[in-house]
Amino acid sequence: MDKDQIKGRLLTDKELNGEIEGLAWMPAIVQEGEKKICQRCFNQQDFYPNECLCAKECYYCLSCLKMGKIRTCDRLYYREEDTKGDWKREATYLQWQGKLSSSQEKCAKEVLHAYQQGKDHLIWAVTGAGKTEMIFPLVDYALRSGDRVAIASPRVDVCNELFPRFQSAFPQVTIKLMHGRLKEAYFRSPLTILTTHQLFRFREAFDLLVVDEVDAFPYLGNKSLEVASFRAVKKSGVRVELTATPTRGQEEAIQKNQLSYSMLPARYHRHSLPLPRMVWVGDWREKLRKGIVPKAFLKCLKECLEDGHDFLIFMPNVALMQRLEELLHQKFSNVIFTSVSSRDPERLLKVENMRRQIYGFLLTTTILERGVTFPGIDVMVLGSEDEVFTRSALVQIAGRVGRKSDCPTGKVWFLHEGKTKASQSAIRQIQSLNVLAREEGLIDD
């Protein structure tokens, strides 16, 4: 195997086909007293006894088994990423034809300055603010410096969407896409777009790591993925985090001036964020069980149909979604609609059909809370009191509305059996962002 292809990676003997001469290594699983720790994924709980030729008490890690079995007796090999890339040059790589607004450009300059100073940085920008475009100048600078760059997201769908956008913006740059559904052979590249789980495969590989949607499942609250994101960056490297809904910890760090950050509280089209309306629907679960569609919900649905807008209906789980879909087909047989979830084999086709406005509306779980944009839609959340609808999720869902300049407004309903801290906090955050945007002269309405 070409030794350059090993740089910055963590690989087993099997993955290297035994070509381990001259490589540094670490134990795949270490034992600290009674505690075992997987050195690839940092799992400390899920291990299983392994019948092994090593003739010792041997276990393998269940947590990262999909990446290939690693056992107590295995080693993880690596080679330092110690040189600048041969892609270093003076001329720009960026061929994007768009133009940043003044507020976007301010954020872009701030994150670039942080990178030049070797400081980690957070970009807090509202949904639809153009976070991806804001990091284009940063990525271009890093590439021209001969640095290795990675863009990581918790979600496969987002990686698949980012890949062609970066190919279009940087047509002269070789870009590697990595996630669990791809079986293509690895190659070392100037720019890598990958899921956060793929970071387990790297060690001090990247000069710049941008983690998109740090507030999203499964990254949020997953200490192993967070640690992996730090390990994947060189000691001299920089992490940049992107979010529309910072965690409490990030907000506290910002207030205490402990975190370098940029904030953009408005969208580029200068319209305020749509503010959700709270509508009480009573015990809607029991009504669905009895074959009744809640009247308050029906009123909102009919209002959307009369307005002629496409819309999304978010549901807490698949079972309730399918029950509602069944009842709505009985009432609206002349309207084309369907439902979608993460387990739906036709999910990508249905999302594309929604984009093409084939459906009047689409029922969905939280799978579509982020990472997908539909033009000119309204949004309903039925059961906003459910624990699956966190503050972050509700802000993201409301952010599906009004994203495009040709349709910058829309309606958002939180239909509930009872108000929750999460739903009220989400509305307060949207209100405060609109107030801040007006104070800074970033919106006109």
C-alpha positions as CSV (number, residue, x, y, z in Angstrom):
1,M,0.0,0.0,0.0
2,D,1.2,3.5,-0.8
3,K,2.5,4.9,2.5
4,D,1.1,8.4,1.6
5,Q,-2.4,6.9,1.6
6,I,-1.9,5.8,5.2
7,K,-1.1,9.3,6.5
8,G,-3.5,10.5,9.1
9,R,-5.4,7.2,9.2
10,L,-6.0,4.5,11.9
11,L,-5.9,1.1,10.3
12,T,-5.7,-2.6,11.4
13,D,-3.2,-5.1,10.2
14,K,-6.0,-6.7,8.0
15,E,-6.8,-3.3,6.4
16,L,-3.1,-2.9,5.6
17,N,-2.7,-6.4,4.2
18,G,0.1,-6.9,6.7
19,E,2.2,-4.1,5.3
20,I,3.1,-2.6,8.6
21,E,6.8,-2.0,8.4
22,G,7.8,1.5,9.7
23,L,4.4,2.4,11.0
24,A,3.6,3.5,14.5
25,W,0.9,1.7,16.4
26,M,-1.3,1.6,19.5
27,P,-3.3,-1.2,21.1
28,A,-6.8,-1.5,19.5
29,I,-8.3,-2.0,23.0
30,V,-6.7,-0.9,26.2
31,Q,-7.5,-2.2,29.7
32,E,-7.5,0.3,32.6
33,G,-8.3,-1.8,35.7
34,E,-11.7,-3.3,35.1
35,K,-12.5,-0.9,32.2
36,K,-11.9,-1.6,28.6
37,I,-11.5,1.3,26.1
38,C,-11.7,0.9,22.3
39,Q,-9.0,3.2,20.8
40,R,-10.9,3.6,17.5
41,C,-14.4,4.6,18.7
42,F,-13.7,5.2,22.5
43,N,-16.4,2.7,23.5
44,Q,-16.1,1.7,27.1
45,Q,-19.1,-0.6,27.5
46,D,-20.0,-2.8,24.6
47,F,-17.5,-5.6,24.3
48,Y,-18.0,-9.3,23.6
49,P,-15.8,-12.3,24.4
50,N,-13.8,-13.4,21.3
51,E,-12.5,-16.9,20.6
52,C,-9.1,-16.1,19.4
53,L,-5.8,-17.8,18.4
54,C,-4.0,-15.3,20.7
55,A,-4.7,-17.8,23.6
56,K,-5.5,-14.9,25.9
57,E,-8.7,-13.4,27.3
58,C,-9.8,-11.6,24.2
59,Y,-12.7,-9.3,23.5
60,Y,-13.9,-7.4,20.4
61,C,-15.7,-4.0,20.3
62,L,-19.4,-4.1,19.4
63,S,-19.7,-0.4,19.0
64,C,-17.6,0.0,15.8
65,L,-18.1,-3.5,14.5
66,K,-19.5,-2.2,11.2
67,M,-16.1,-0.7,10.5
68,G,-14.5,-4.1,10.9
69,K,-13.8,-6.2,13.9
70,I,-11.1,-5.1,16.3
71,R,-10.0,-7.2,19.2
72,T,-8.0,-6.9,22.4
73,C,-5.0,-8.5,20.6
74,D,-5.2,-6.2,17.6
75,R,-3.2,-3.0,16.9
76,L,-4.1,0.2,15.2
77,Y,-1.4,1.5,12.9
78,Y,-0.9,5.0,11.7
79,R,1.6,7.4,10.0
80,E,1.8,11.1,10.7
81,E,0.4,13.6,8.2
82,D,3.6,15.6,8.3
83,T,3.9,17.5,5.1
84,K,2.0,20.2,3.2
85,G,0.0,19.0,0.2
86,D,1.3,19.3,-3.3
87,W,-1.9,21.3,-4.1
88,K,-0.4,24.4,-2.5
89,R,-0.6,27.4,-4.8
90,E,-1.2,31.2,-5.0
91,A,-4.2,31.2,-7.3
92,T,-7.7,30.7,-5.9
93,Y,-9.5,27.4,-6.2
94,L,-12.9,28.9,-5.5
95,Q,-15.1,29.2,-8.6
96,W,-18.4,29.9,-6.9
97,Q,-20.2,32.7,-8.8
98,G,-22.4,33.8,-5.9
99,K,-21.8,36.9,-3.7
100,L,-21.9,37.0,0.1
101,S,-24.0,39.6,1.8
102,S,-22.2,42.1,4.0
103,S,-23.2,40.2,7.1
104,Q,-22.2,36.9,5.6
105,E,-18.8,38.4,4.5
106,K,-18.2,39.6,8.1
107,C,-18.7,36.1,9.4
108,A,-16.5,34.7,6.6
109,K,-13.7,37.1,7.5
110,E,-14.0,36.3,11.3
111,V,-13.7,32.6,10.8
112,L,-10.8,33.0,8.4
113,H,-9.0,35.2,10.9
114,A,-9.5,32.6,13.6
115,Y,-8.0,30.0,11.3
116,Q,-5.0,32.2,10.6
117,Q,-4.6,32.6,14.4
118,G,-4.9,28.9,15.0
119,K,-8.1,29.3,17.1
120,D,-11.1,27.0,17.1
121,H,-14.3,28.9,16.1
122,L,-18.1,28.6,16.2
123,I,-20.4,30.0,13.5
124,W,-23.9,30.5,14.9
125,A,-26.1,31.4,12.0
126,V,-29.9,31.0,11.7
127,T,-31.3,28.3,9.4
128,G,-31.1,29.4,5.8
129,A,-28.4,32.0,6.5
130,G,-26.0,30.4,4.0
131,K,-23.5,28.8,6.4
132,T,-22.0,26.6,3.7
133,E,-21.2,29.6,1.4
134,M,-19.7,31.5,4.3
135,I,-16.9,28.9,4.7
136,F,-16.0,28.8,1.0
137,P,-13.3,31.5,1.5
138,L,-11.9,29.7,4.5
139,V,-11.7,26.4,2.6
140,D,-10.1,28.1,-0.3
141,Y,-7.4,29.7,1.9
142,A,-6.6,26.4,3.6
143,L,-6.3,24.6,0.3
144,R,-4.1,27.3,-1.2
145,S,-1.9,26.9,1.9
146,G,-1.5,23.2,1.1
147,D,-3.6,22.2,4.1
148,R,-5.9,19.2,4.3
149,V,-9.5,20.0,4.9
150,A,-12.5,17.9,6.0
151,I,-16.1,18.8,6.2
152,A,-18.0,16.5,8.6
153,S,-21.7,16.2,9.3
154,P,-23.6,13.8,11.5
155,R,-26.0,12.9,8.6
156,V,-25.4,11.0,5.4
157,D,-28.1,13.0,3.6
158,V,-26.3,16.3,4.4
159,C,-22.9,14.8,3.2
160,N,-24.6,13.8,-0.1
161,E,-26.0,17.3,-0.5
162,L,-22.7,19.0,0.4
163,F,-20.6,16.9,-2.0
164,P,-21.9,18.3,-5.3
165,R,-22.0,21.8,-3.9
166,F,-18.3,21.7,-3.1
167,Q,-17.5,20.0,-6.4
168,S,-19.2,22.9,-8.2
169,A,-17.5,25.5,-6.0
170,F,-14.0,23.9,-6.2
171,P,-14.0,22.1,-9.6
172,Q,-10.2,21.8,-9.7
173,V,-9.9,20.1,-6.3
174,T,-10.1,16.3,-5.8
175,I,-12.8,15.6,-3.2
176,K,-13.4,12.4,-1.3
177,L,-16.9,11.5,0.0
178,M,-17.0,9.1,2.9
179,H,-19.9,7.5,4.7
180,G,-21.1,4.0,5.6
181,R,-23.2,3.5,2.5
182,L,-20.3,3.9,0.1
183,K,-17.9,1.1,-0.6
184,E,-15.4,3.0,-2.7
185,A,-11.7,2.6,-1.9
186,Y,-10.1,5.3,0.2
187,F,-7.8,7.8,-1.3
188,R,-6.0,10.7,0.3
189,S,-7.4,14.0,-0.9
190,P,-7.1,17.7,-0.3
191,L,-10.7,17.9,0.7
192,T,-12.8,15.2,2.4
193,I,-16.5,15.3,3.0
194,L,-17.6,12.7,5.5
195,T,-20.0,11.7,8.3
196,T,-18.8,12.3,11.9
197,H,-18.7,8.5,12.4
198,Q,-16.0,8.3,9.7
199,L,-13.8,10.5,11.9
200,F,-13.1,7.3,14.0
201,R,-10.8,6.3,11.1
202,F,-8.5,9.3,11.4
203,R,-5.7,10.5,13.7
204,E,-4.2,14.0,13.4
205,A,-5.1,14.1,9.7
206,F,-6.6,17.5,9.0
207,D,-5.4,21.0,9.3
208,L,-9.0,22.2,9.1
209,L,-12.0,20.3,10.3
210,V,-15.4,21.9,9.8
211,V,-18.2,20.1,11.8
212,D,-21.6,21.1,10.3
213,E,-24.7,20.7,12.4
214,V,-23.0,20.1,15.8
215,D,-26.5,20.3,17.3
216,A,-27.8,17.3,15.3
217,F,-28.3,13.6,16.2
218,P,-26.1,11.5,16.5
219,Y,-23.3,14.0,17.2
220,L,-25.1,16.0,19.9
221,G,-24.4,14.5,23.3
222,N,-22.2,11.8,21.8
223,K,-18.9,12.2,23.7
224,S,-17.1,9.6,21.5
225,L,-17.9,11.5,18.3
226,E,-16.8,14.8,19.9
227,V,-13.5,13.2,21.0
228,A,-13.0,11.7,17.5
229,S,-13.5,15.2,16.0
230,F,-10.6,16.5,18.2
231,R,-8.3,13.5,17.5
232,A,-8.8,13.8,13.7
233,V,-7.3,17.3,13.7
234,K,-3.5,17.9,13.8
235,K,-2.1,19.4,17.0
236,S,-1.6,22.6,15.0
237,G,-5.0,22.3,13.3
238,V,-8.3,24.1,13.8
239,R,-11.9,23.0,14.4
240,V,-14.8,25.1,13.1
241,E,-18.3,24.3,14.3
242,L,-21.5,25.3,12.5
243,T,-24.9,25.5,14.1
244,A,-28.2,27.2,14.0
245,T,-29.1,26.1,17.5
246,P,-26.1,26.2,19.9
247,T,-26.1,24.1,23.0
248,R,-26.5,25.6,26.5
249,G,-22.8,24.9,27.0
250,Q,-21.9,26.8,23.9
251,E,-24.1,29.7,24.8
252,E,-22.6,29.9,28.3
253,A,-19.0,29.8,26.8
254,I,-20.0,32.7,24.5
255,Q,-21.4,34.7,27.4
256,K,-18.1,34.1,29.3
257,N,-15.9,35.1,26.3
258,Q,-14.5,31.5,26.4
259,L,-15.3,30.7,22.8
260,S,-14.3,32.5,19.5
261,Y,-17.6,32.8,17.5
262,S,-19.4,34.6,14.8
263,M,-23.1,35.2,14.8
264,L,-25.6,35.9,12.0
265,P,-29.2,36.3,13.3
266,A,-30.8,36.9,9.9
267,R,-31.2,35.3,6.4
268,Y,-29.7,36.9,3.3
269,H,-33.1,38.0,2.0
270,R,-33.6,40.4,4.9
271,H,-36.9,38.9,6.1
272,S,-37.5,37.9,9.7
273,L,-37.7,34.3,10.7
274,P,-41.3,32.9,10.7
275,L,-42.6,32.7,14.2
276,P,-44.5,29.5,15.2
277,R,-48.1,29.7,16.3
278,M,-49.1,27.5,19.3
279,V,-52.5,25.7,18.8
280,W,-54.0,23.4,21.4
281,V,-55.4,20.1,19.9
282,G,-56.3,18.2,23.1
283,D,-55.6,14.4,23.4
284,W,-54.9,14.0,19.7
285,R,-53.3,10.5,20.1
286,E,-56.5,9.2,21.6
287,K,-58.5,10.8,18.8
288,L,-56.4,9.2,16.1
289,R,-56.8,5.8,17.9
290,K,-60.6,6.3,17.6
291,G,-60.3,7.3,14.0
292,I,-60.9,11.0,14.5
293,V,-58.7,13.8,13.1
294,P,-58.5,16.7,15.5
295,K,-60.6,19.7,14.4
296,A,-57.9,22.3,15.2
297,F,-55.4,20.3,13.1
298,L,-57.9,20.0,10.2
299,K,-58.4,23.7,10.3
300,C,-54.7,24.4,9.8
301,L,-54.4,21.8,7.1
302,K,-57.4,23.2,5.2
303,E,-55.9,26.7,5.5
304,C,-52.7,25.4,3.8
305,L,-54.6,23.7,1.1
306,E,-56.7,26.8,0.4
307,D,-53.5,28.9,0.3
308,G,-52.1,26.6,-2.4
309,H,-48.9,26.1,-0.5
310,D,-47.1,22.8,-0.2
311,F,-46.5,21.8,3.4
312,L,-44.8,19.4,5.8
313,I,-46.5,17.7,8.7
314,F,-44.0,16.6,11.4
315,M,-45.0,13.6,13.6
316,P,-43.3,12.2,16.7
317,N,-43.1,8.6,15.4
318,V,-43.8,6.3,12.5
319,A,-46.8,4.5,14.0
320,L,-48.7,7.8,14.7
321,M,-47.7,9.2,11.3
322,Q,-49.0,6.1,9.5
323,R,-52.3,6.2,11.4
324,L,-52.8,9.9,10.5
325,E,-51.9,9.2,6.9
326,E,-54.6,6.5,6.7
327,L,-57.3,8.8,8.1
328,L,-56.3,11.7,5.9
329,H,-56.5,9.6,2.7
330,Q,-60.1,9.0,3.6
331,K,-60.8,12.7,4.0
332,F,-58.6,14.1,1.1
333,S,-58.8,11.5,-1.6
334,N,-58.3,14.2,-4.3
335,V,-55.0,15.4,-2.8
336,I,-51.7,13.6,-3.6
337,F,-49.6,13.1,-0.5
338,T,-47.6,10.4,1.3
339,S,-45.4,9.9,4.3
340,V,-41.6,9.4,4.8
341,S,-39.3,8.2,7.6
342,S,-35.7,7.1,8.0
343,R,-36.7,3.5,7.5
344,D,-38.5,4.2,4.2
345,P,-36.7,2.6,1.3
346,E,-38.2,5.2,-1.1
347,R,-37.2,8.1,1.1
348,L,-34.9,9.8,-1.4
349,L,-37.5,9.4,-4.2
350,K,-40.2,10.9,-2.0
351,V,-38.0,13.8,-1.0
352,E,-37.3,14.5,-4.7
353,N,-41.0,14.3,-5.6
354,M,-41.7,16.8,-2.8
355,R,-39.1,19.1,-4.3
356,R,-40.7,18.8,-7.7
357,Q,-44.1,19.6,-6.1
358,I,-45.7,16.4,-7.0
359,Y,-47.2,16.1,-3.5
360,G,-49.6,18.6,-2.0
361,F,-48.0,17.8,1.4
362,L,-45.8,15.3,3.0
363,L,-46.0,13.6,6.5
364,T,-42.6,13.1,8.1
365,T,-40.8,12.2,11.2
366,T,-37.9,14.4,12.4
367,I,-35.8,12.9,9.5
368,L,-36.6,16.1,7.5
369,E,-36.0,18.6,10.3
370,R,-32.8,19.7,8.6
371,G,-30.5,19.2,5.6
372,V,-33.3,19.4,3.0
373,T,-34.8,22.5,1.5
374,F,-38.2,22.8,-0.2
375,P,-39.3,26.0,-1.9
376,G,-42.3,27.9,-0.5
377,I,-43.6,25.5,2.1
378,D,-45.5,25.8,5.4
379,V,-45.0,23.5,8.4
380,M,-47.1,21.8,11.0
381,V,-45.8,19.9,14.0
382,L,-48.5,17.6,15.4
383,G,-47.6,16.7,19.0
384,S,-45.0,19.4,19.6
385,E,-45.2,18.4,23.3
386,D,-43.5,15.1,22.5
387,E,-39.9,14.7,23.9
388,V,-38.5,14.0,20.5
389,F,-39.2,17.7,19.6
390,T,-36.4,19.4,21.5
391,R,-35.8,23.1,21.4
392,S,-33.1,22.5,18.7
393,A,-35.4,20.3,16.6
394,L,-38.3,22.8,16.8
395,V,-36.1,25.7,15.7
396,Q,-34.8,23.6,12.8
397,I,-38.3,22.6,11.8
398,A,-39.5,26.2,11.9
399,G,-36.5,27.0,9.8
400,R,-37.7,25.0,6.9
401,V,-40.1,27.9,6.1
402,G,-39.2,31.1,4.3
403,R,-35.7,30.1,3.1
404,K,-35.9,31.4,-0.4
405,S,-35.9,35.1,-1.5
406,D,-38.8,34.5,-3.9
407,C,-40.9,33.1,-1.0
408,P,-39.3,34.5,2.2
409,T,-42.3,34.0,4.5
410,G,-44.7,31.3,5.6
411,K,-46.7,29.7,8.4
412,V,-45.5,27.4,11.2
413,W,-47.9,25.7,13.7
414,F,-46.9,23.9,16.9
415,L,-50.0,21.8,17.5
416,H,-49.9,20.4,21.0
417,E,-51.7,18.7,23.9
418,G,-49.7,21.0,26.3
419,K,-47.0,23.6,26.1
420,T,-43.5,22.4,26.9
421,K,-40.3,24.2,28.0
422,A,-38.8,23.1,24.6
423,S,-41.6,24.6,22.5
424,Q,-41.7,27.9,24.4
425,S,-37.9,28.1,24.4
426,A,-37.8,27.6,20.7
427,I,-40.3,30.4,20.1
428,R,-38.3,32.7,22.5
429,Q,-35.1,32.0,20.6
430,I,-36.7,32.8,17.2
431,Q,-38.2,36.0,18.7
432,S,-34.8,37.1,20.2
433,L,-33.0,36.4,16.9
434,N,-35.5,38.6,15.0
435,V,-35.1,41.4,17.6
436,L,-31.3,41.2,17.3
437,A,-31.5,41.2,13.5
438,R,-33.7,44.3,13.5
439,E,-31.3,46.1,16.0
440,E,-28.4,45.3,13.7
441,G,-30.3,46.5,10.6
442,L,-30.2,43.0,9.0
443,I,-34.0,42.7,8.2
444,D,-36.5,45.0,6.7
445,D,-39.9,43.7,7.9
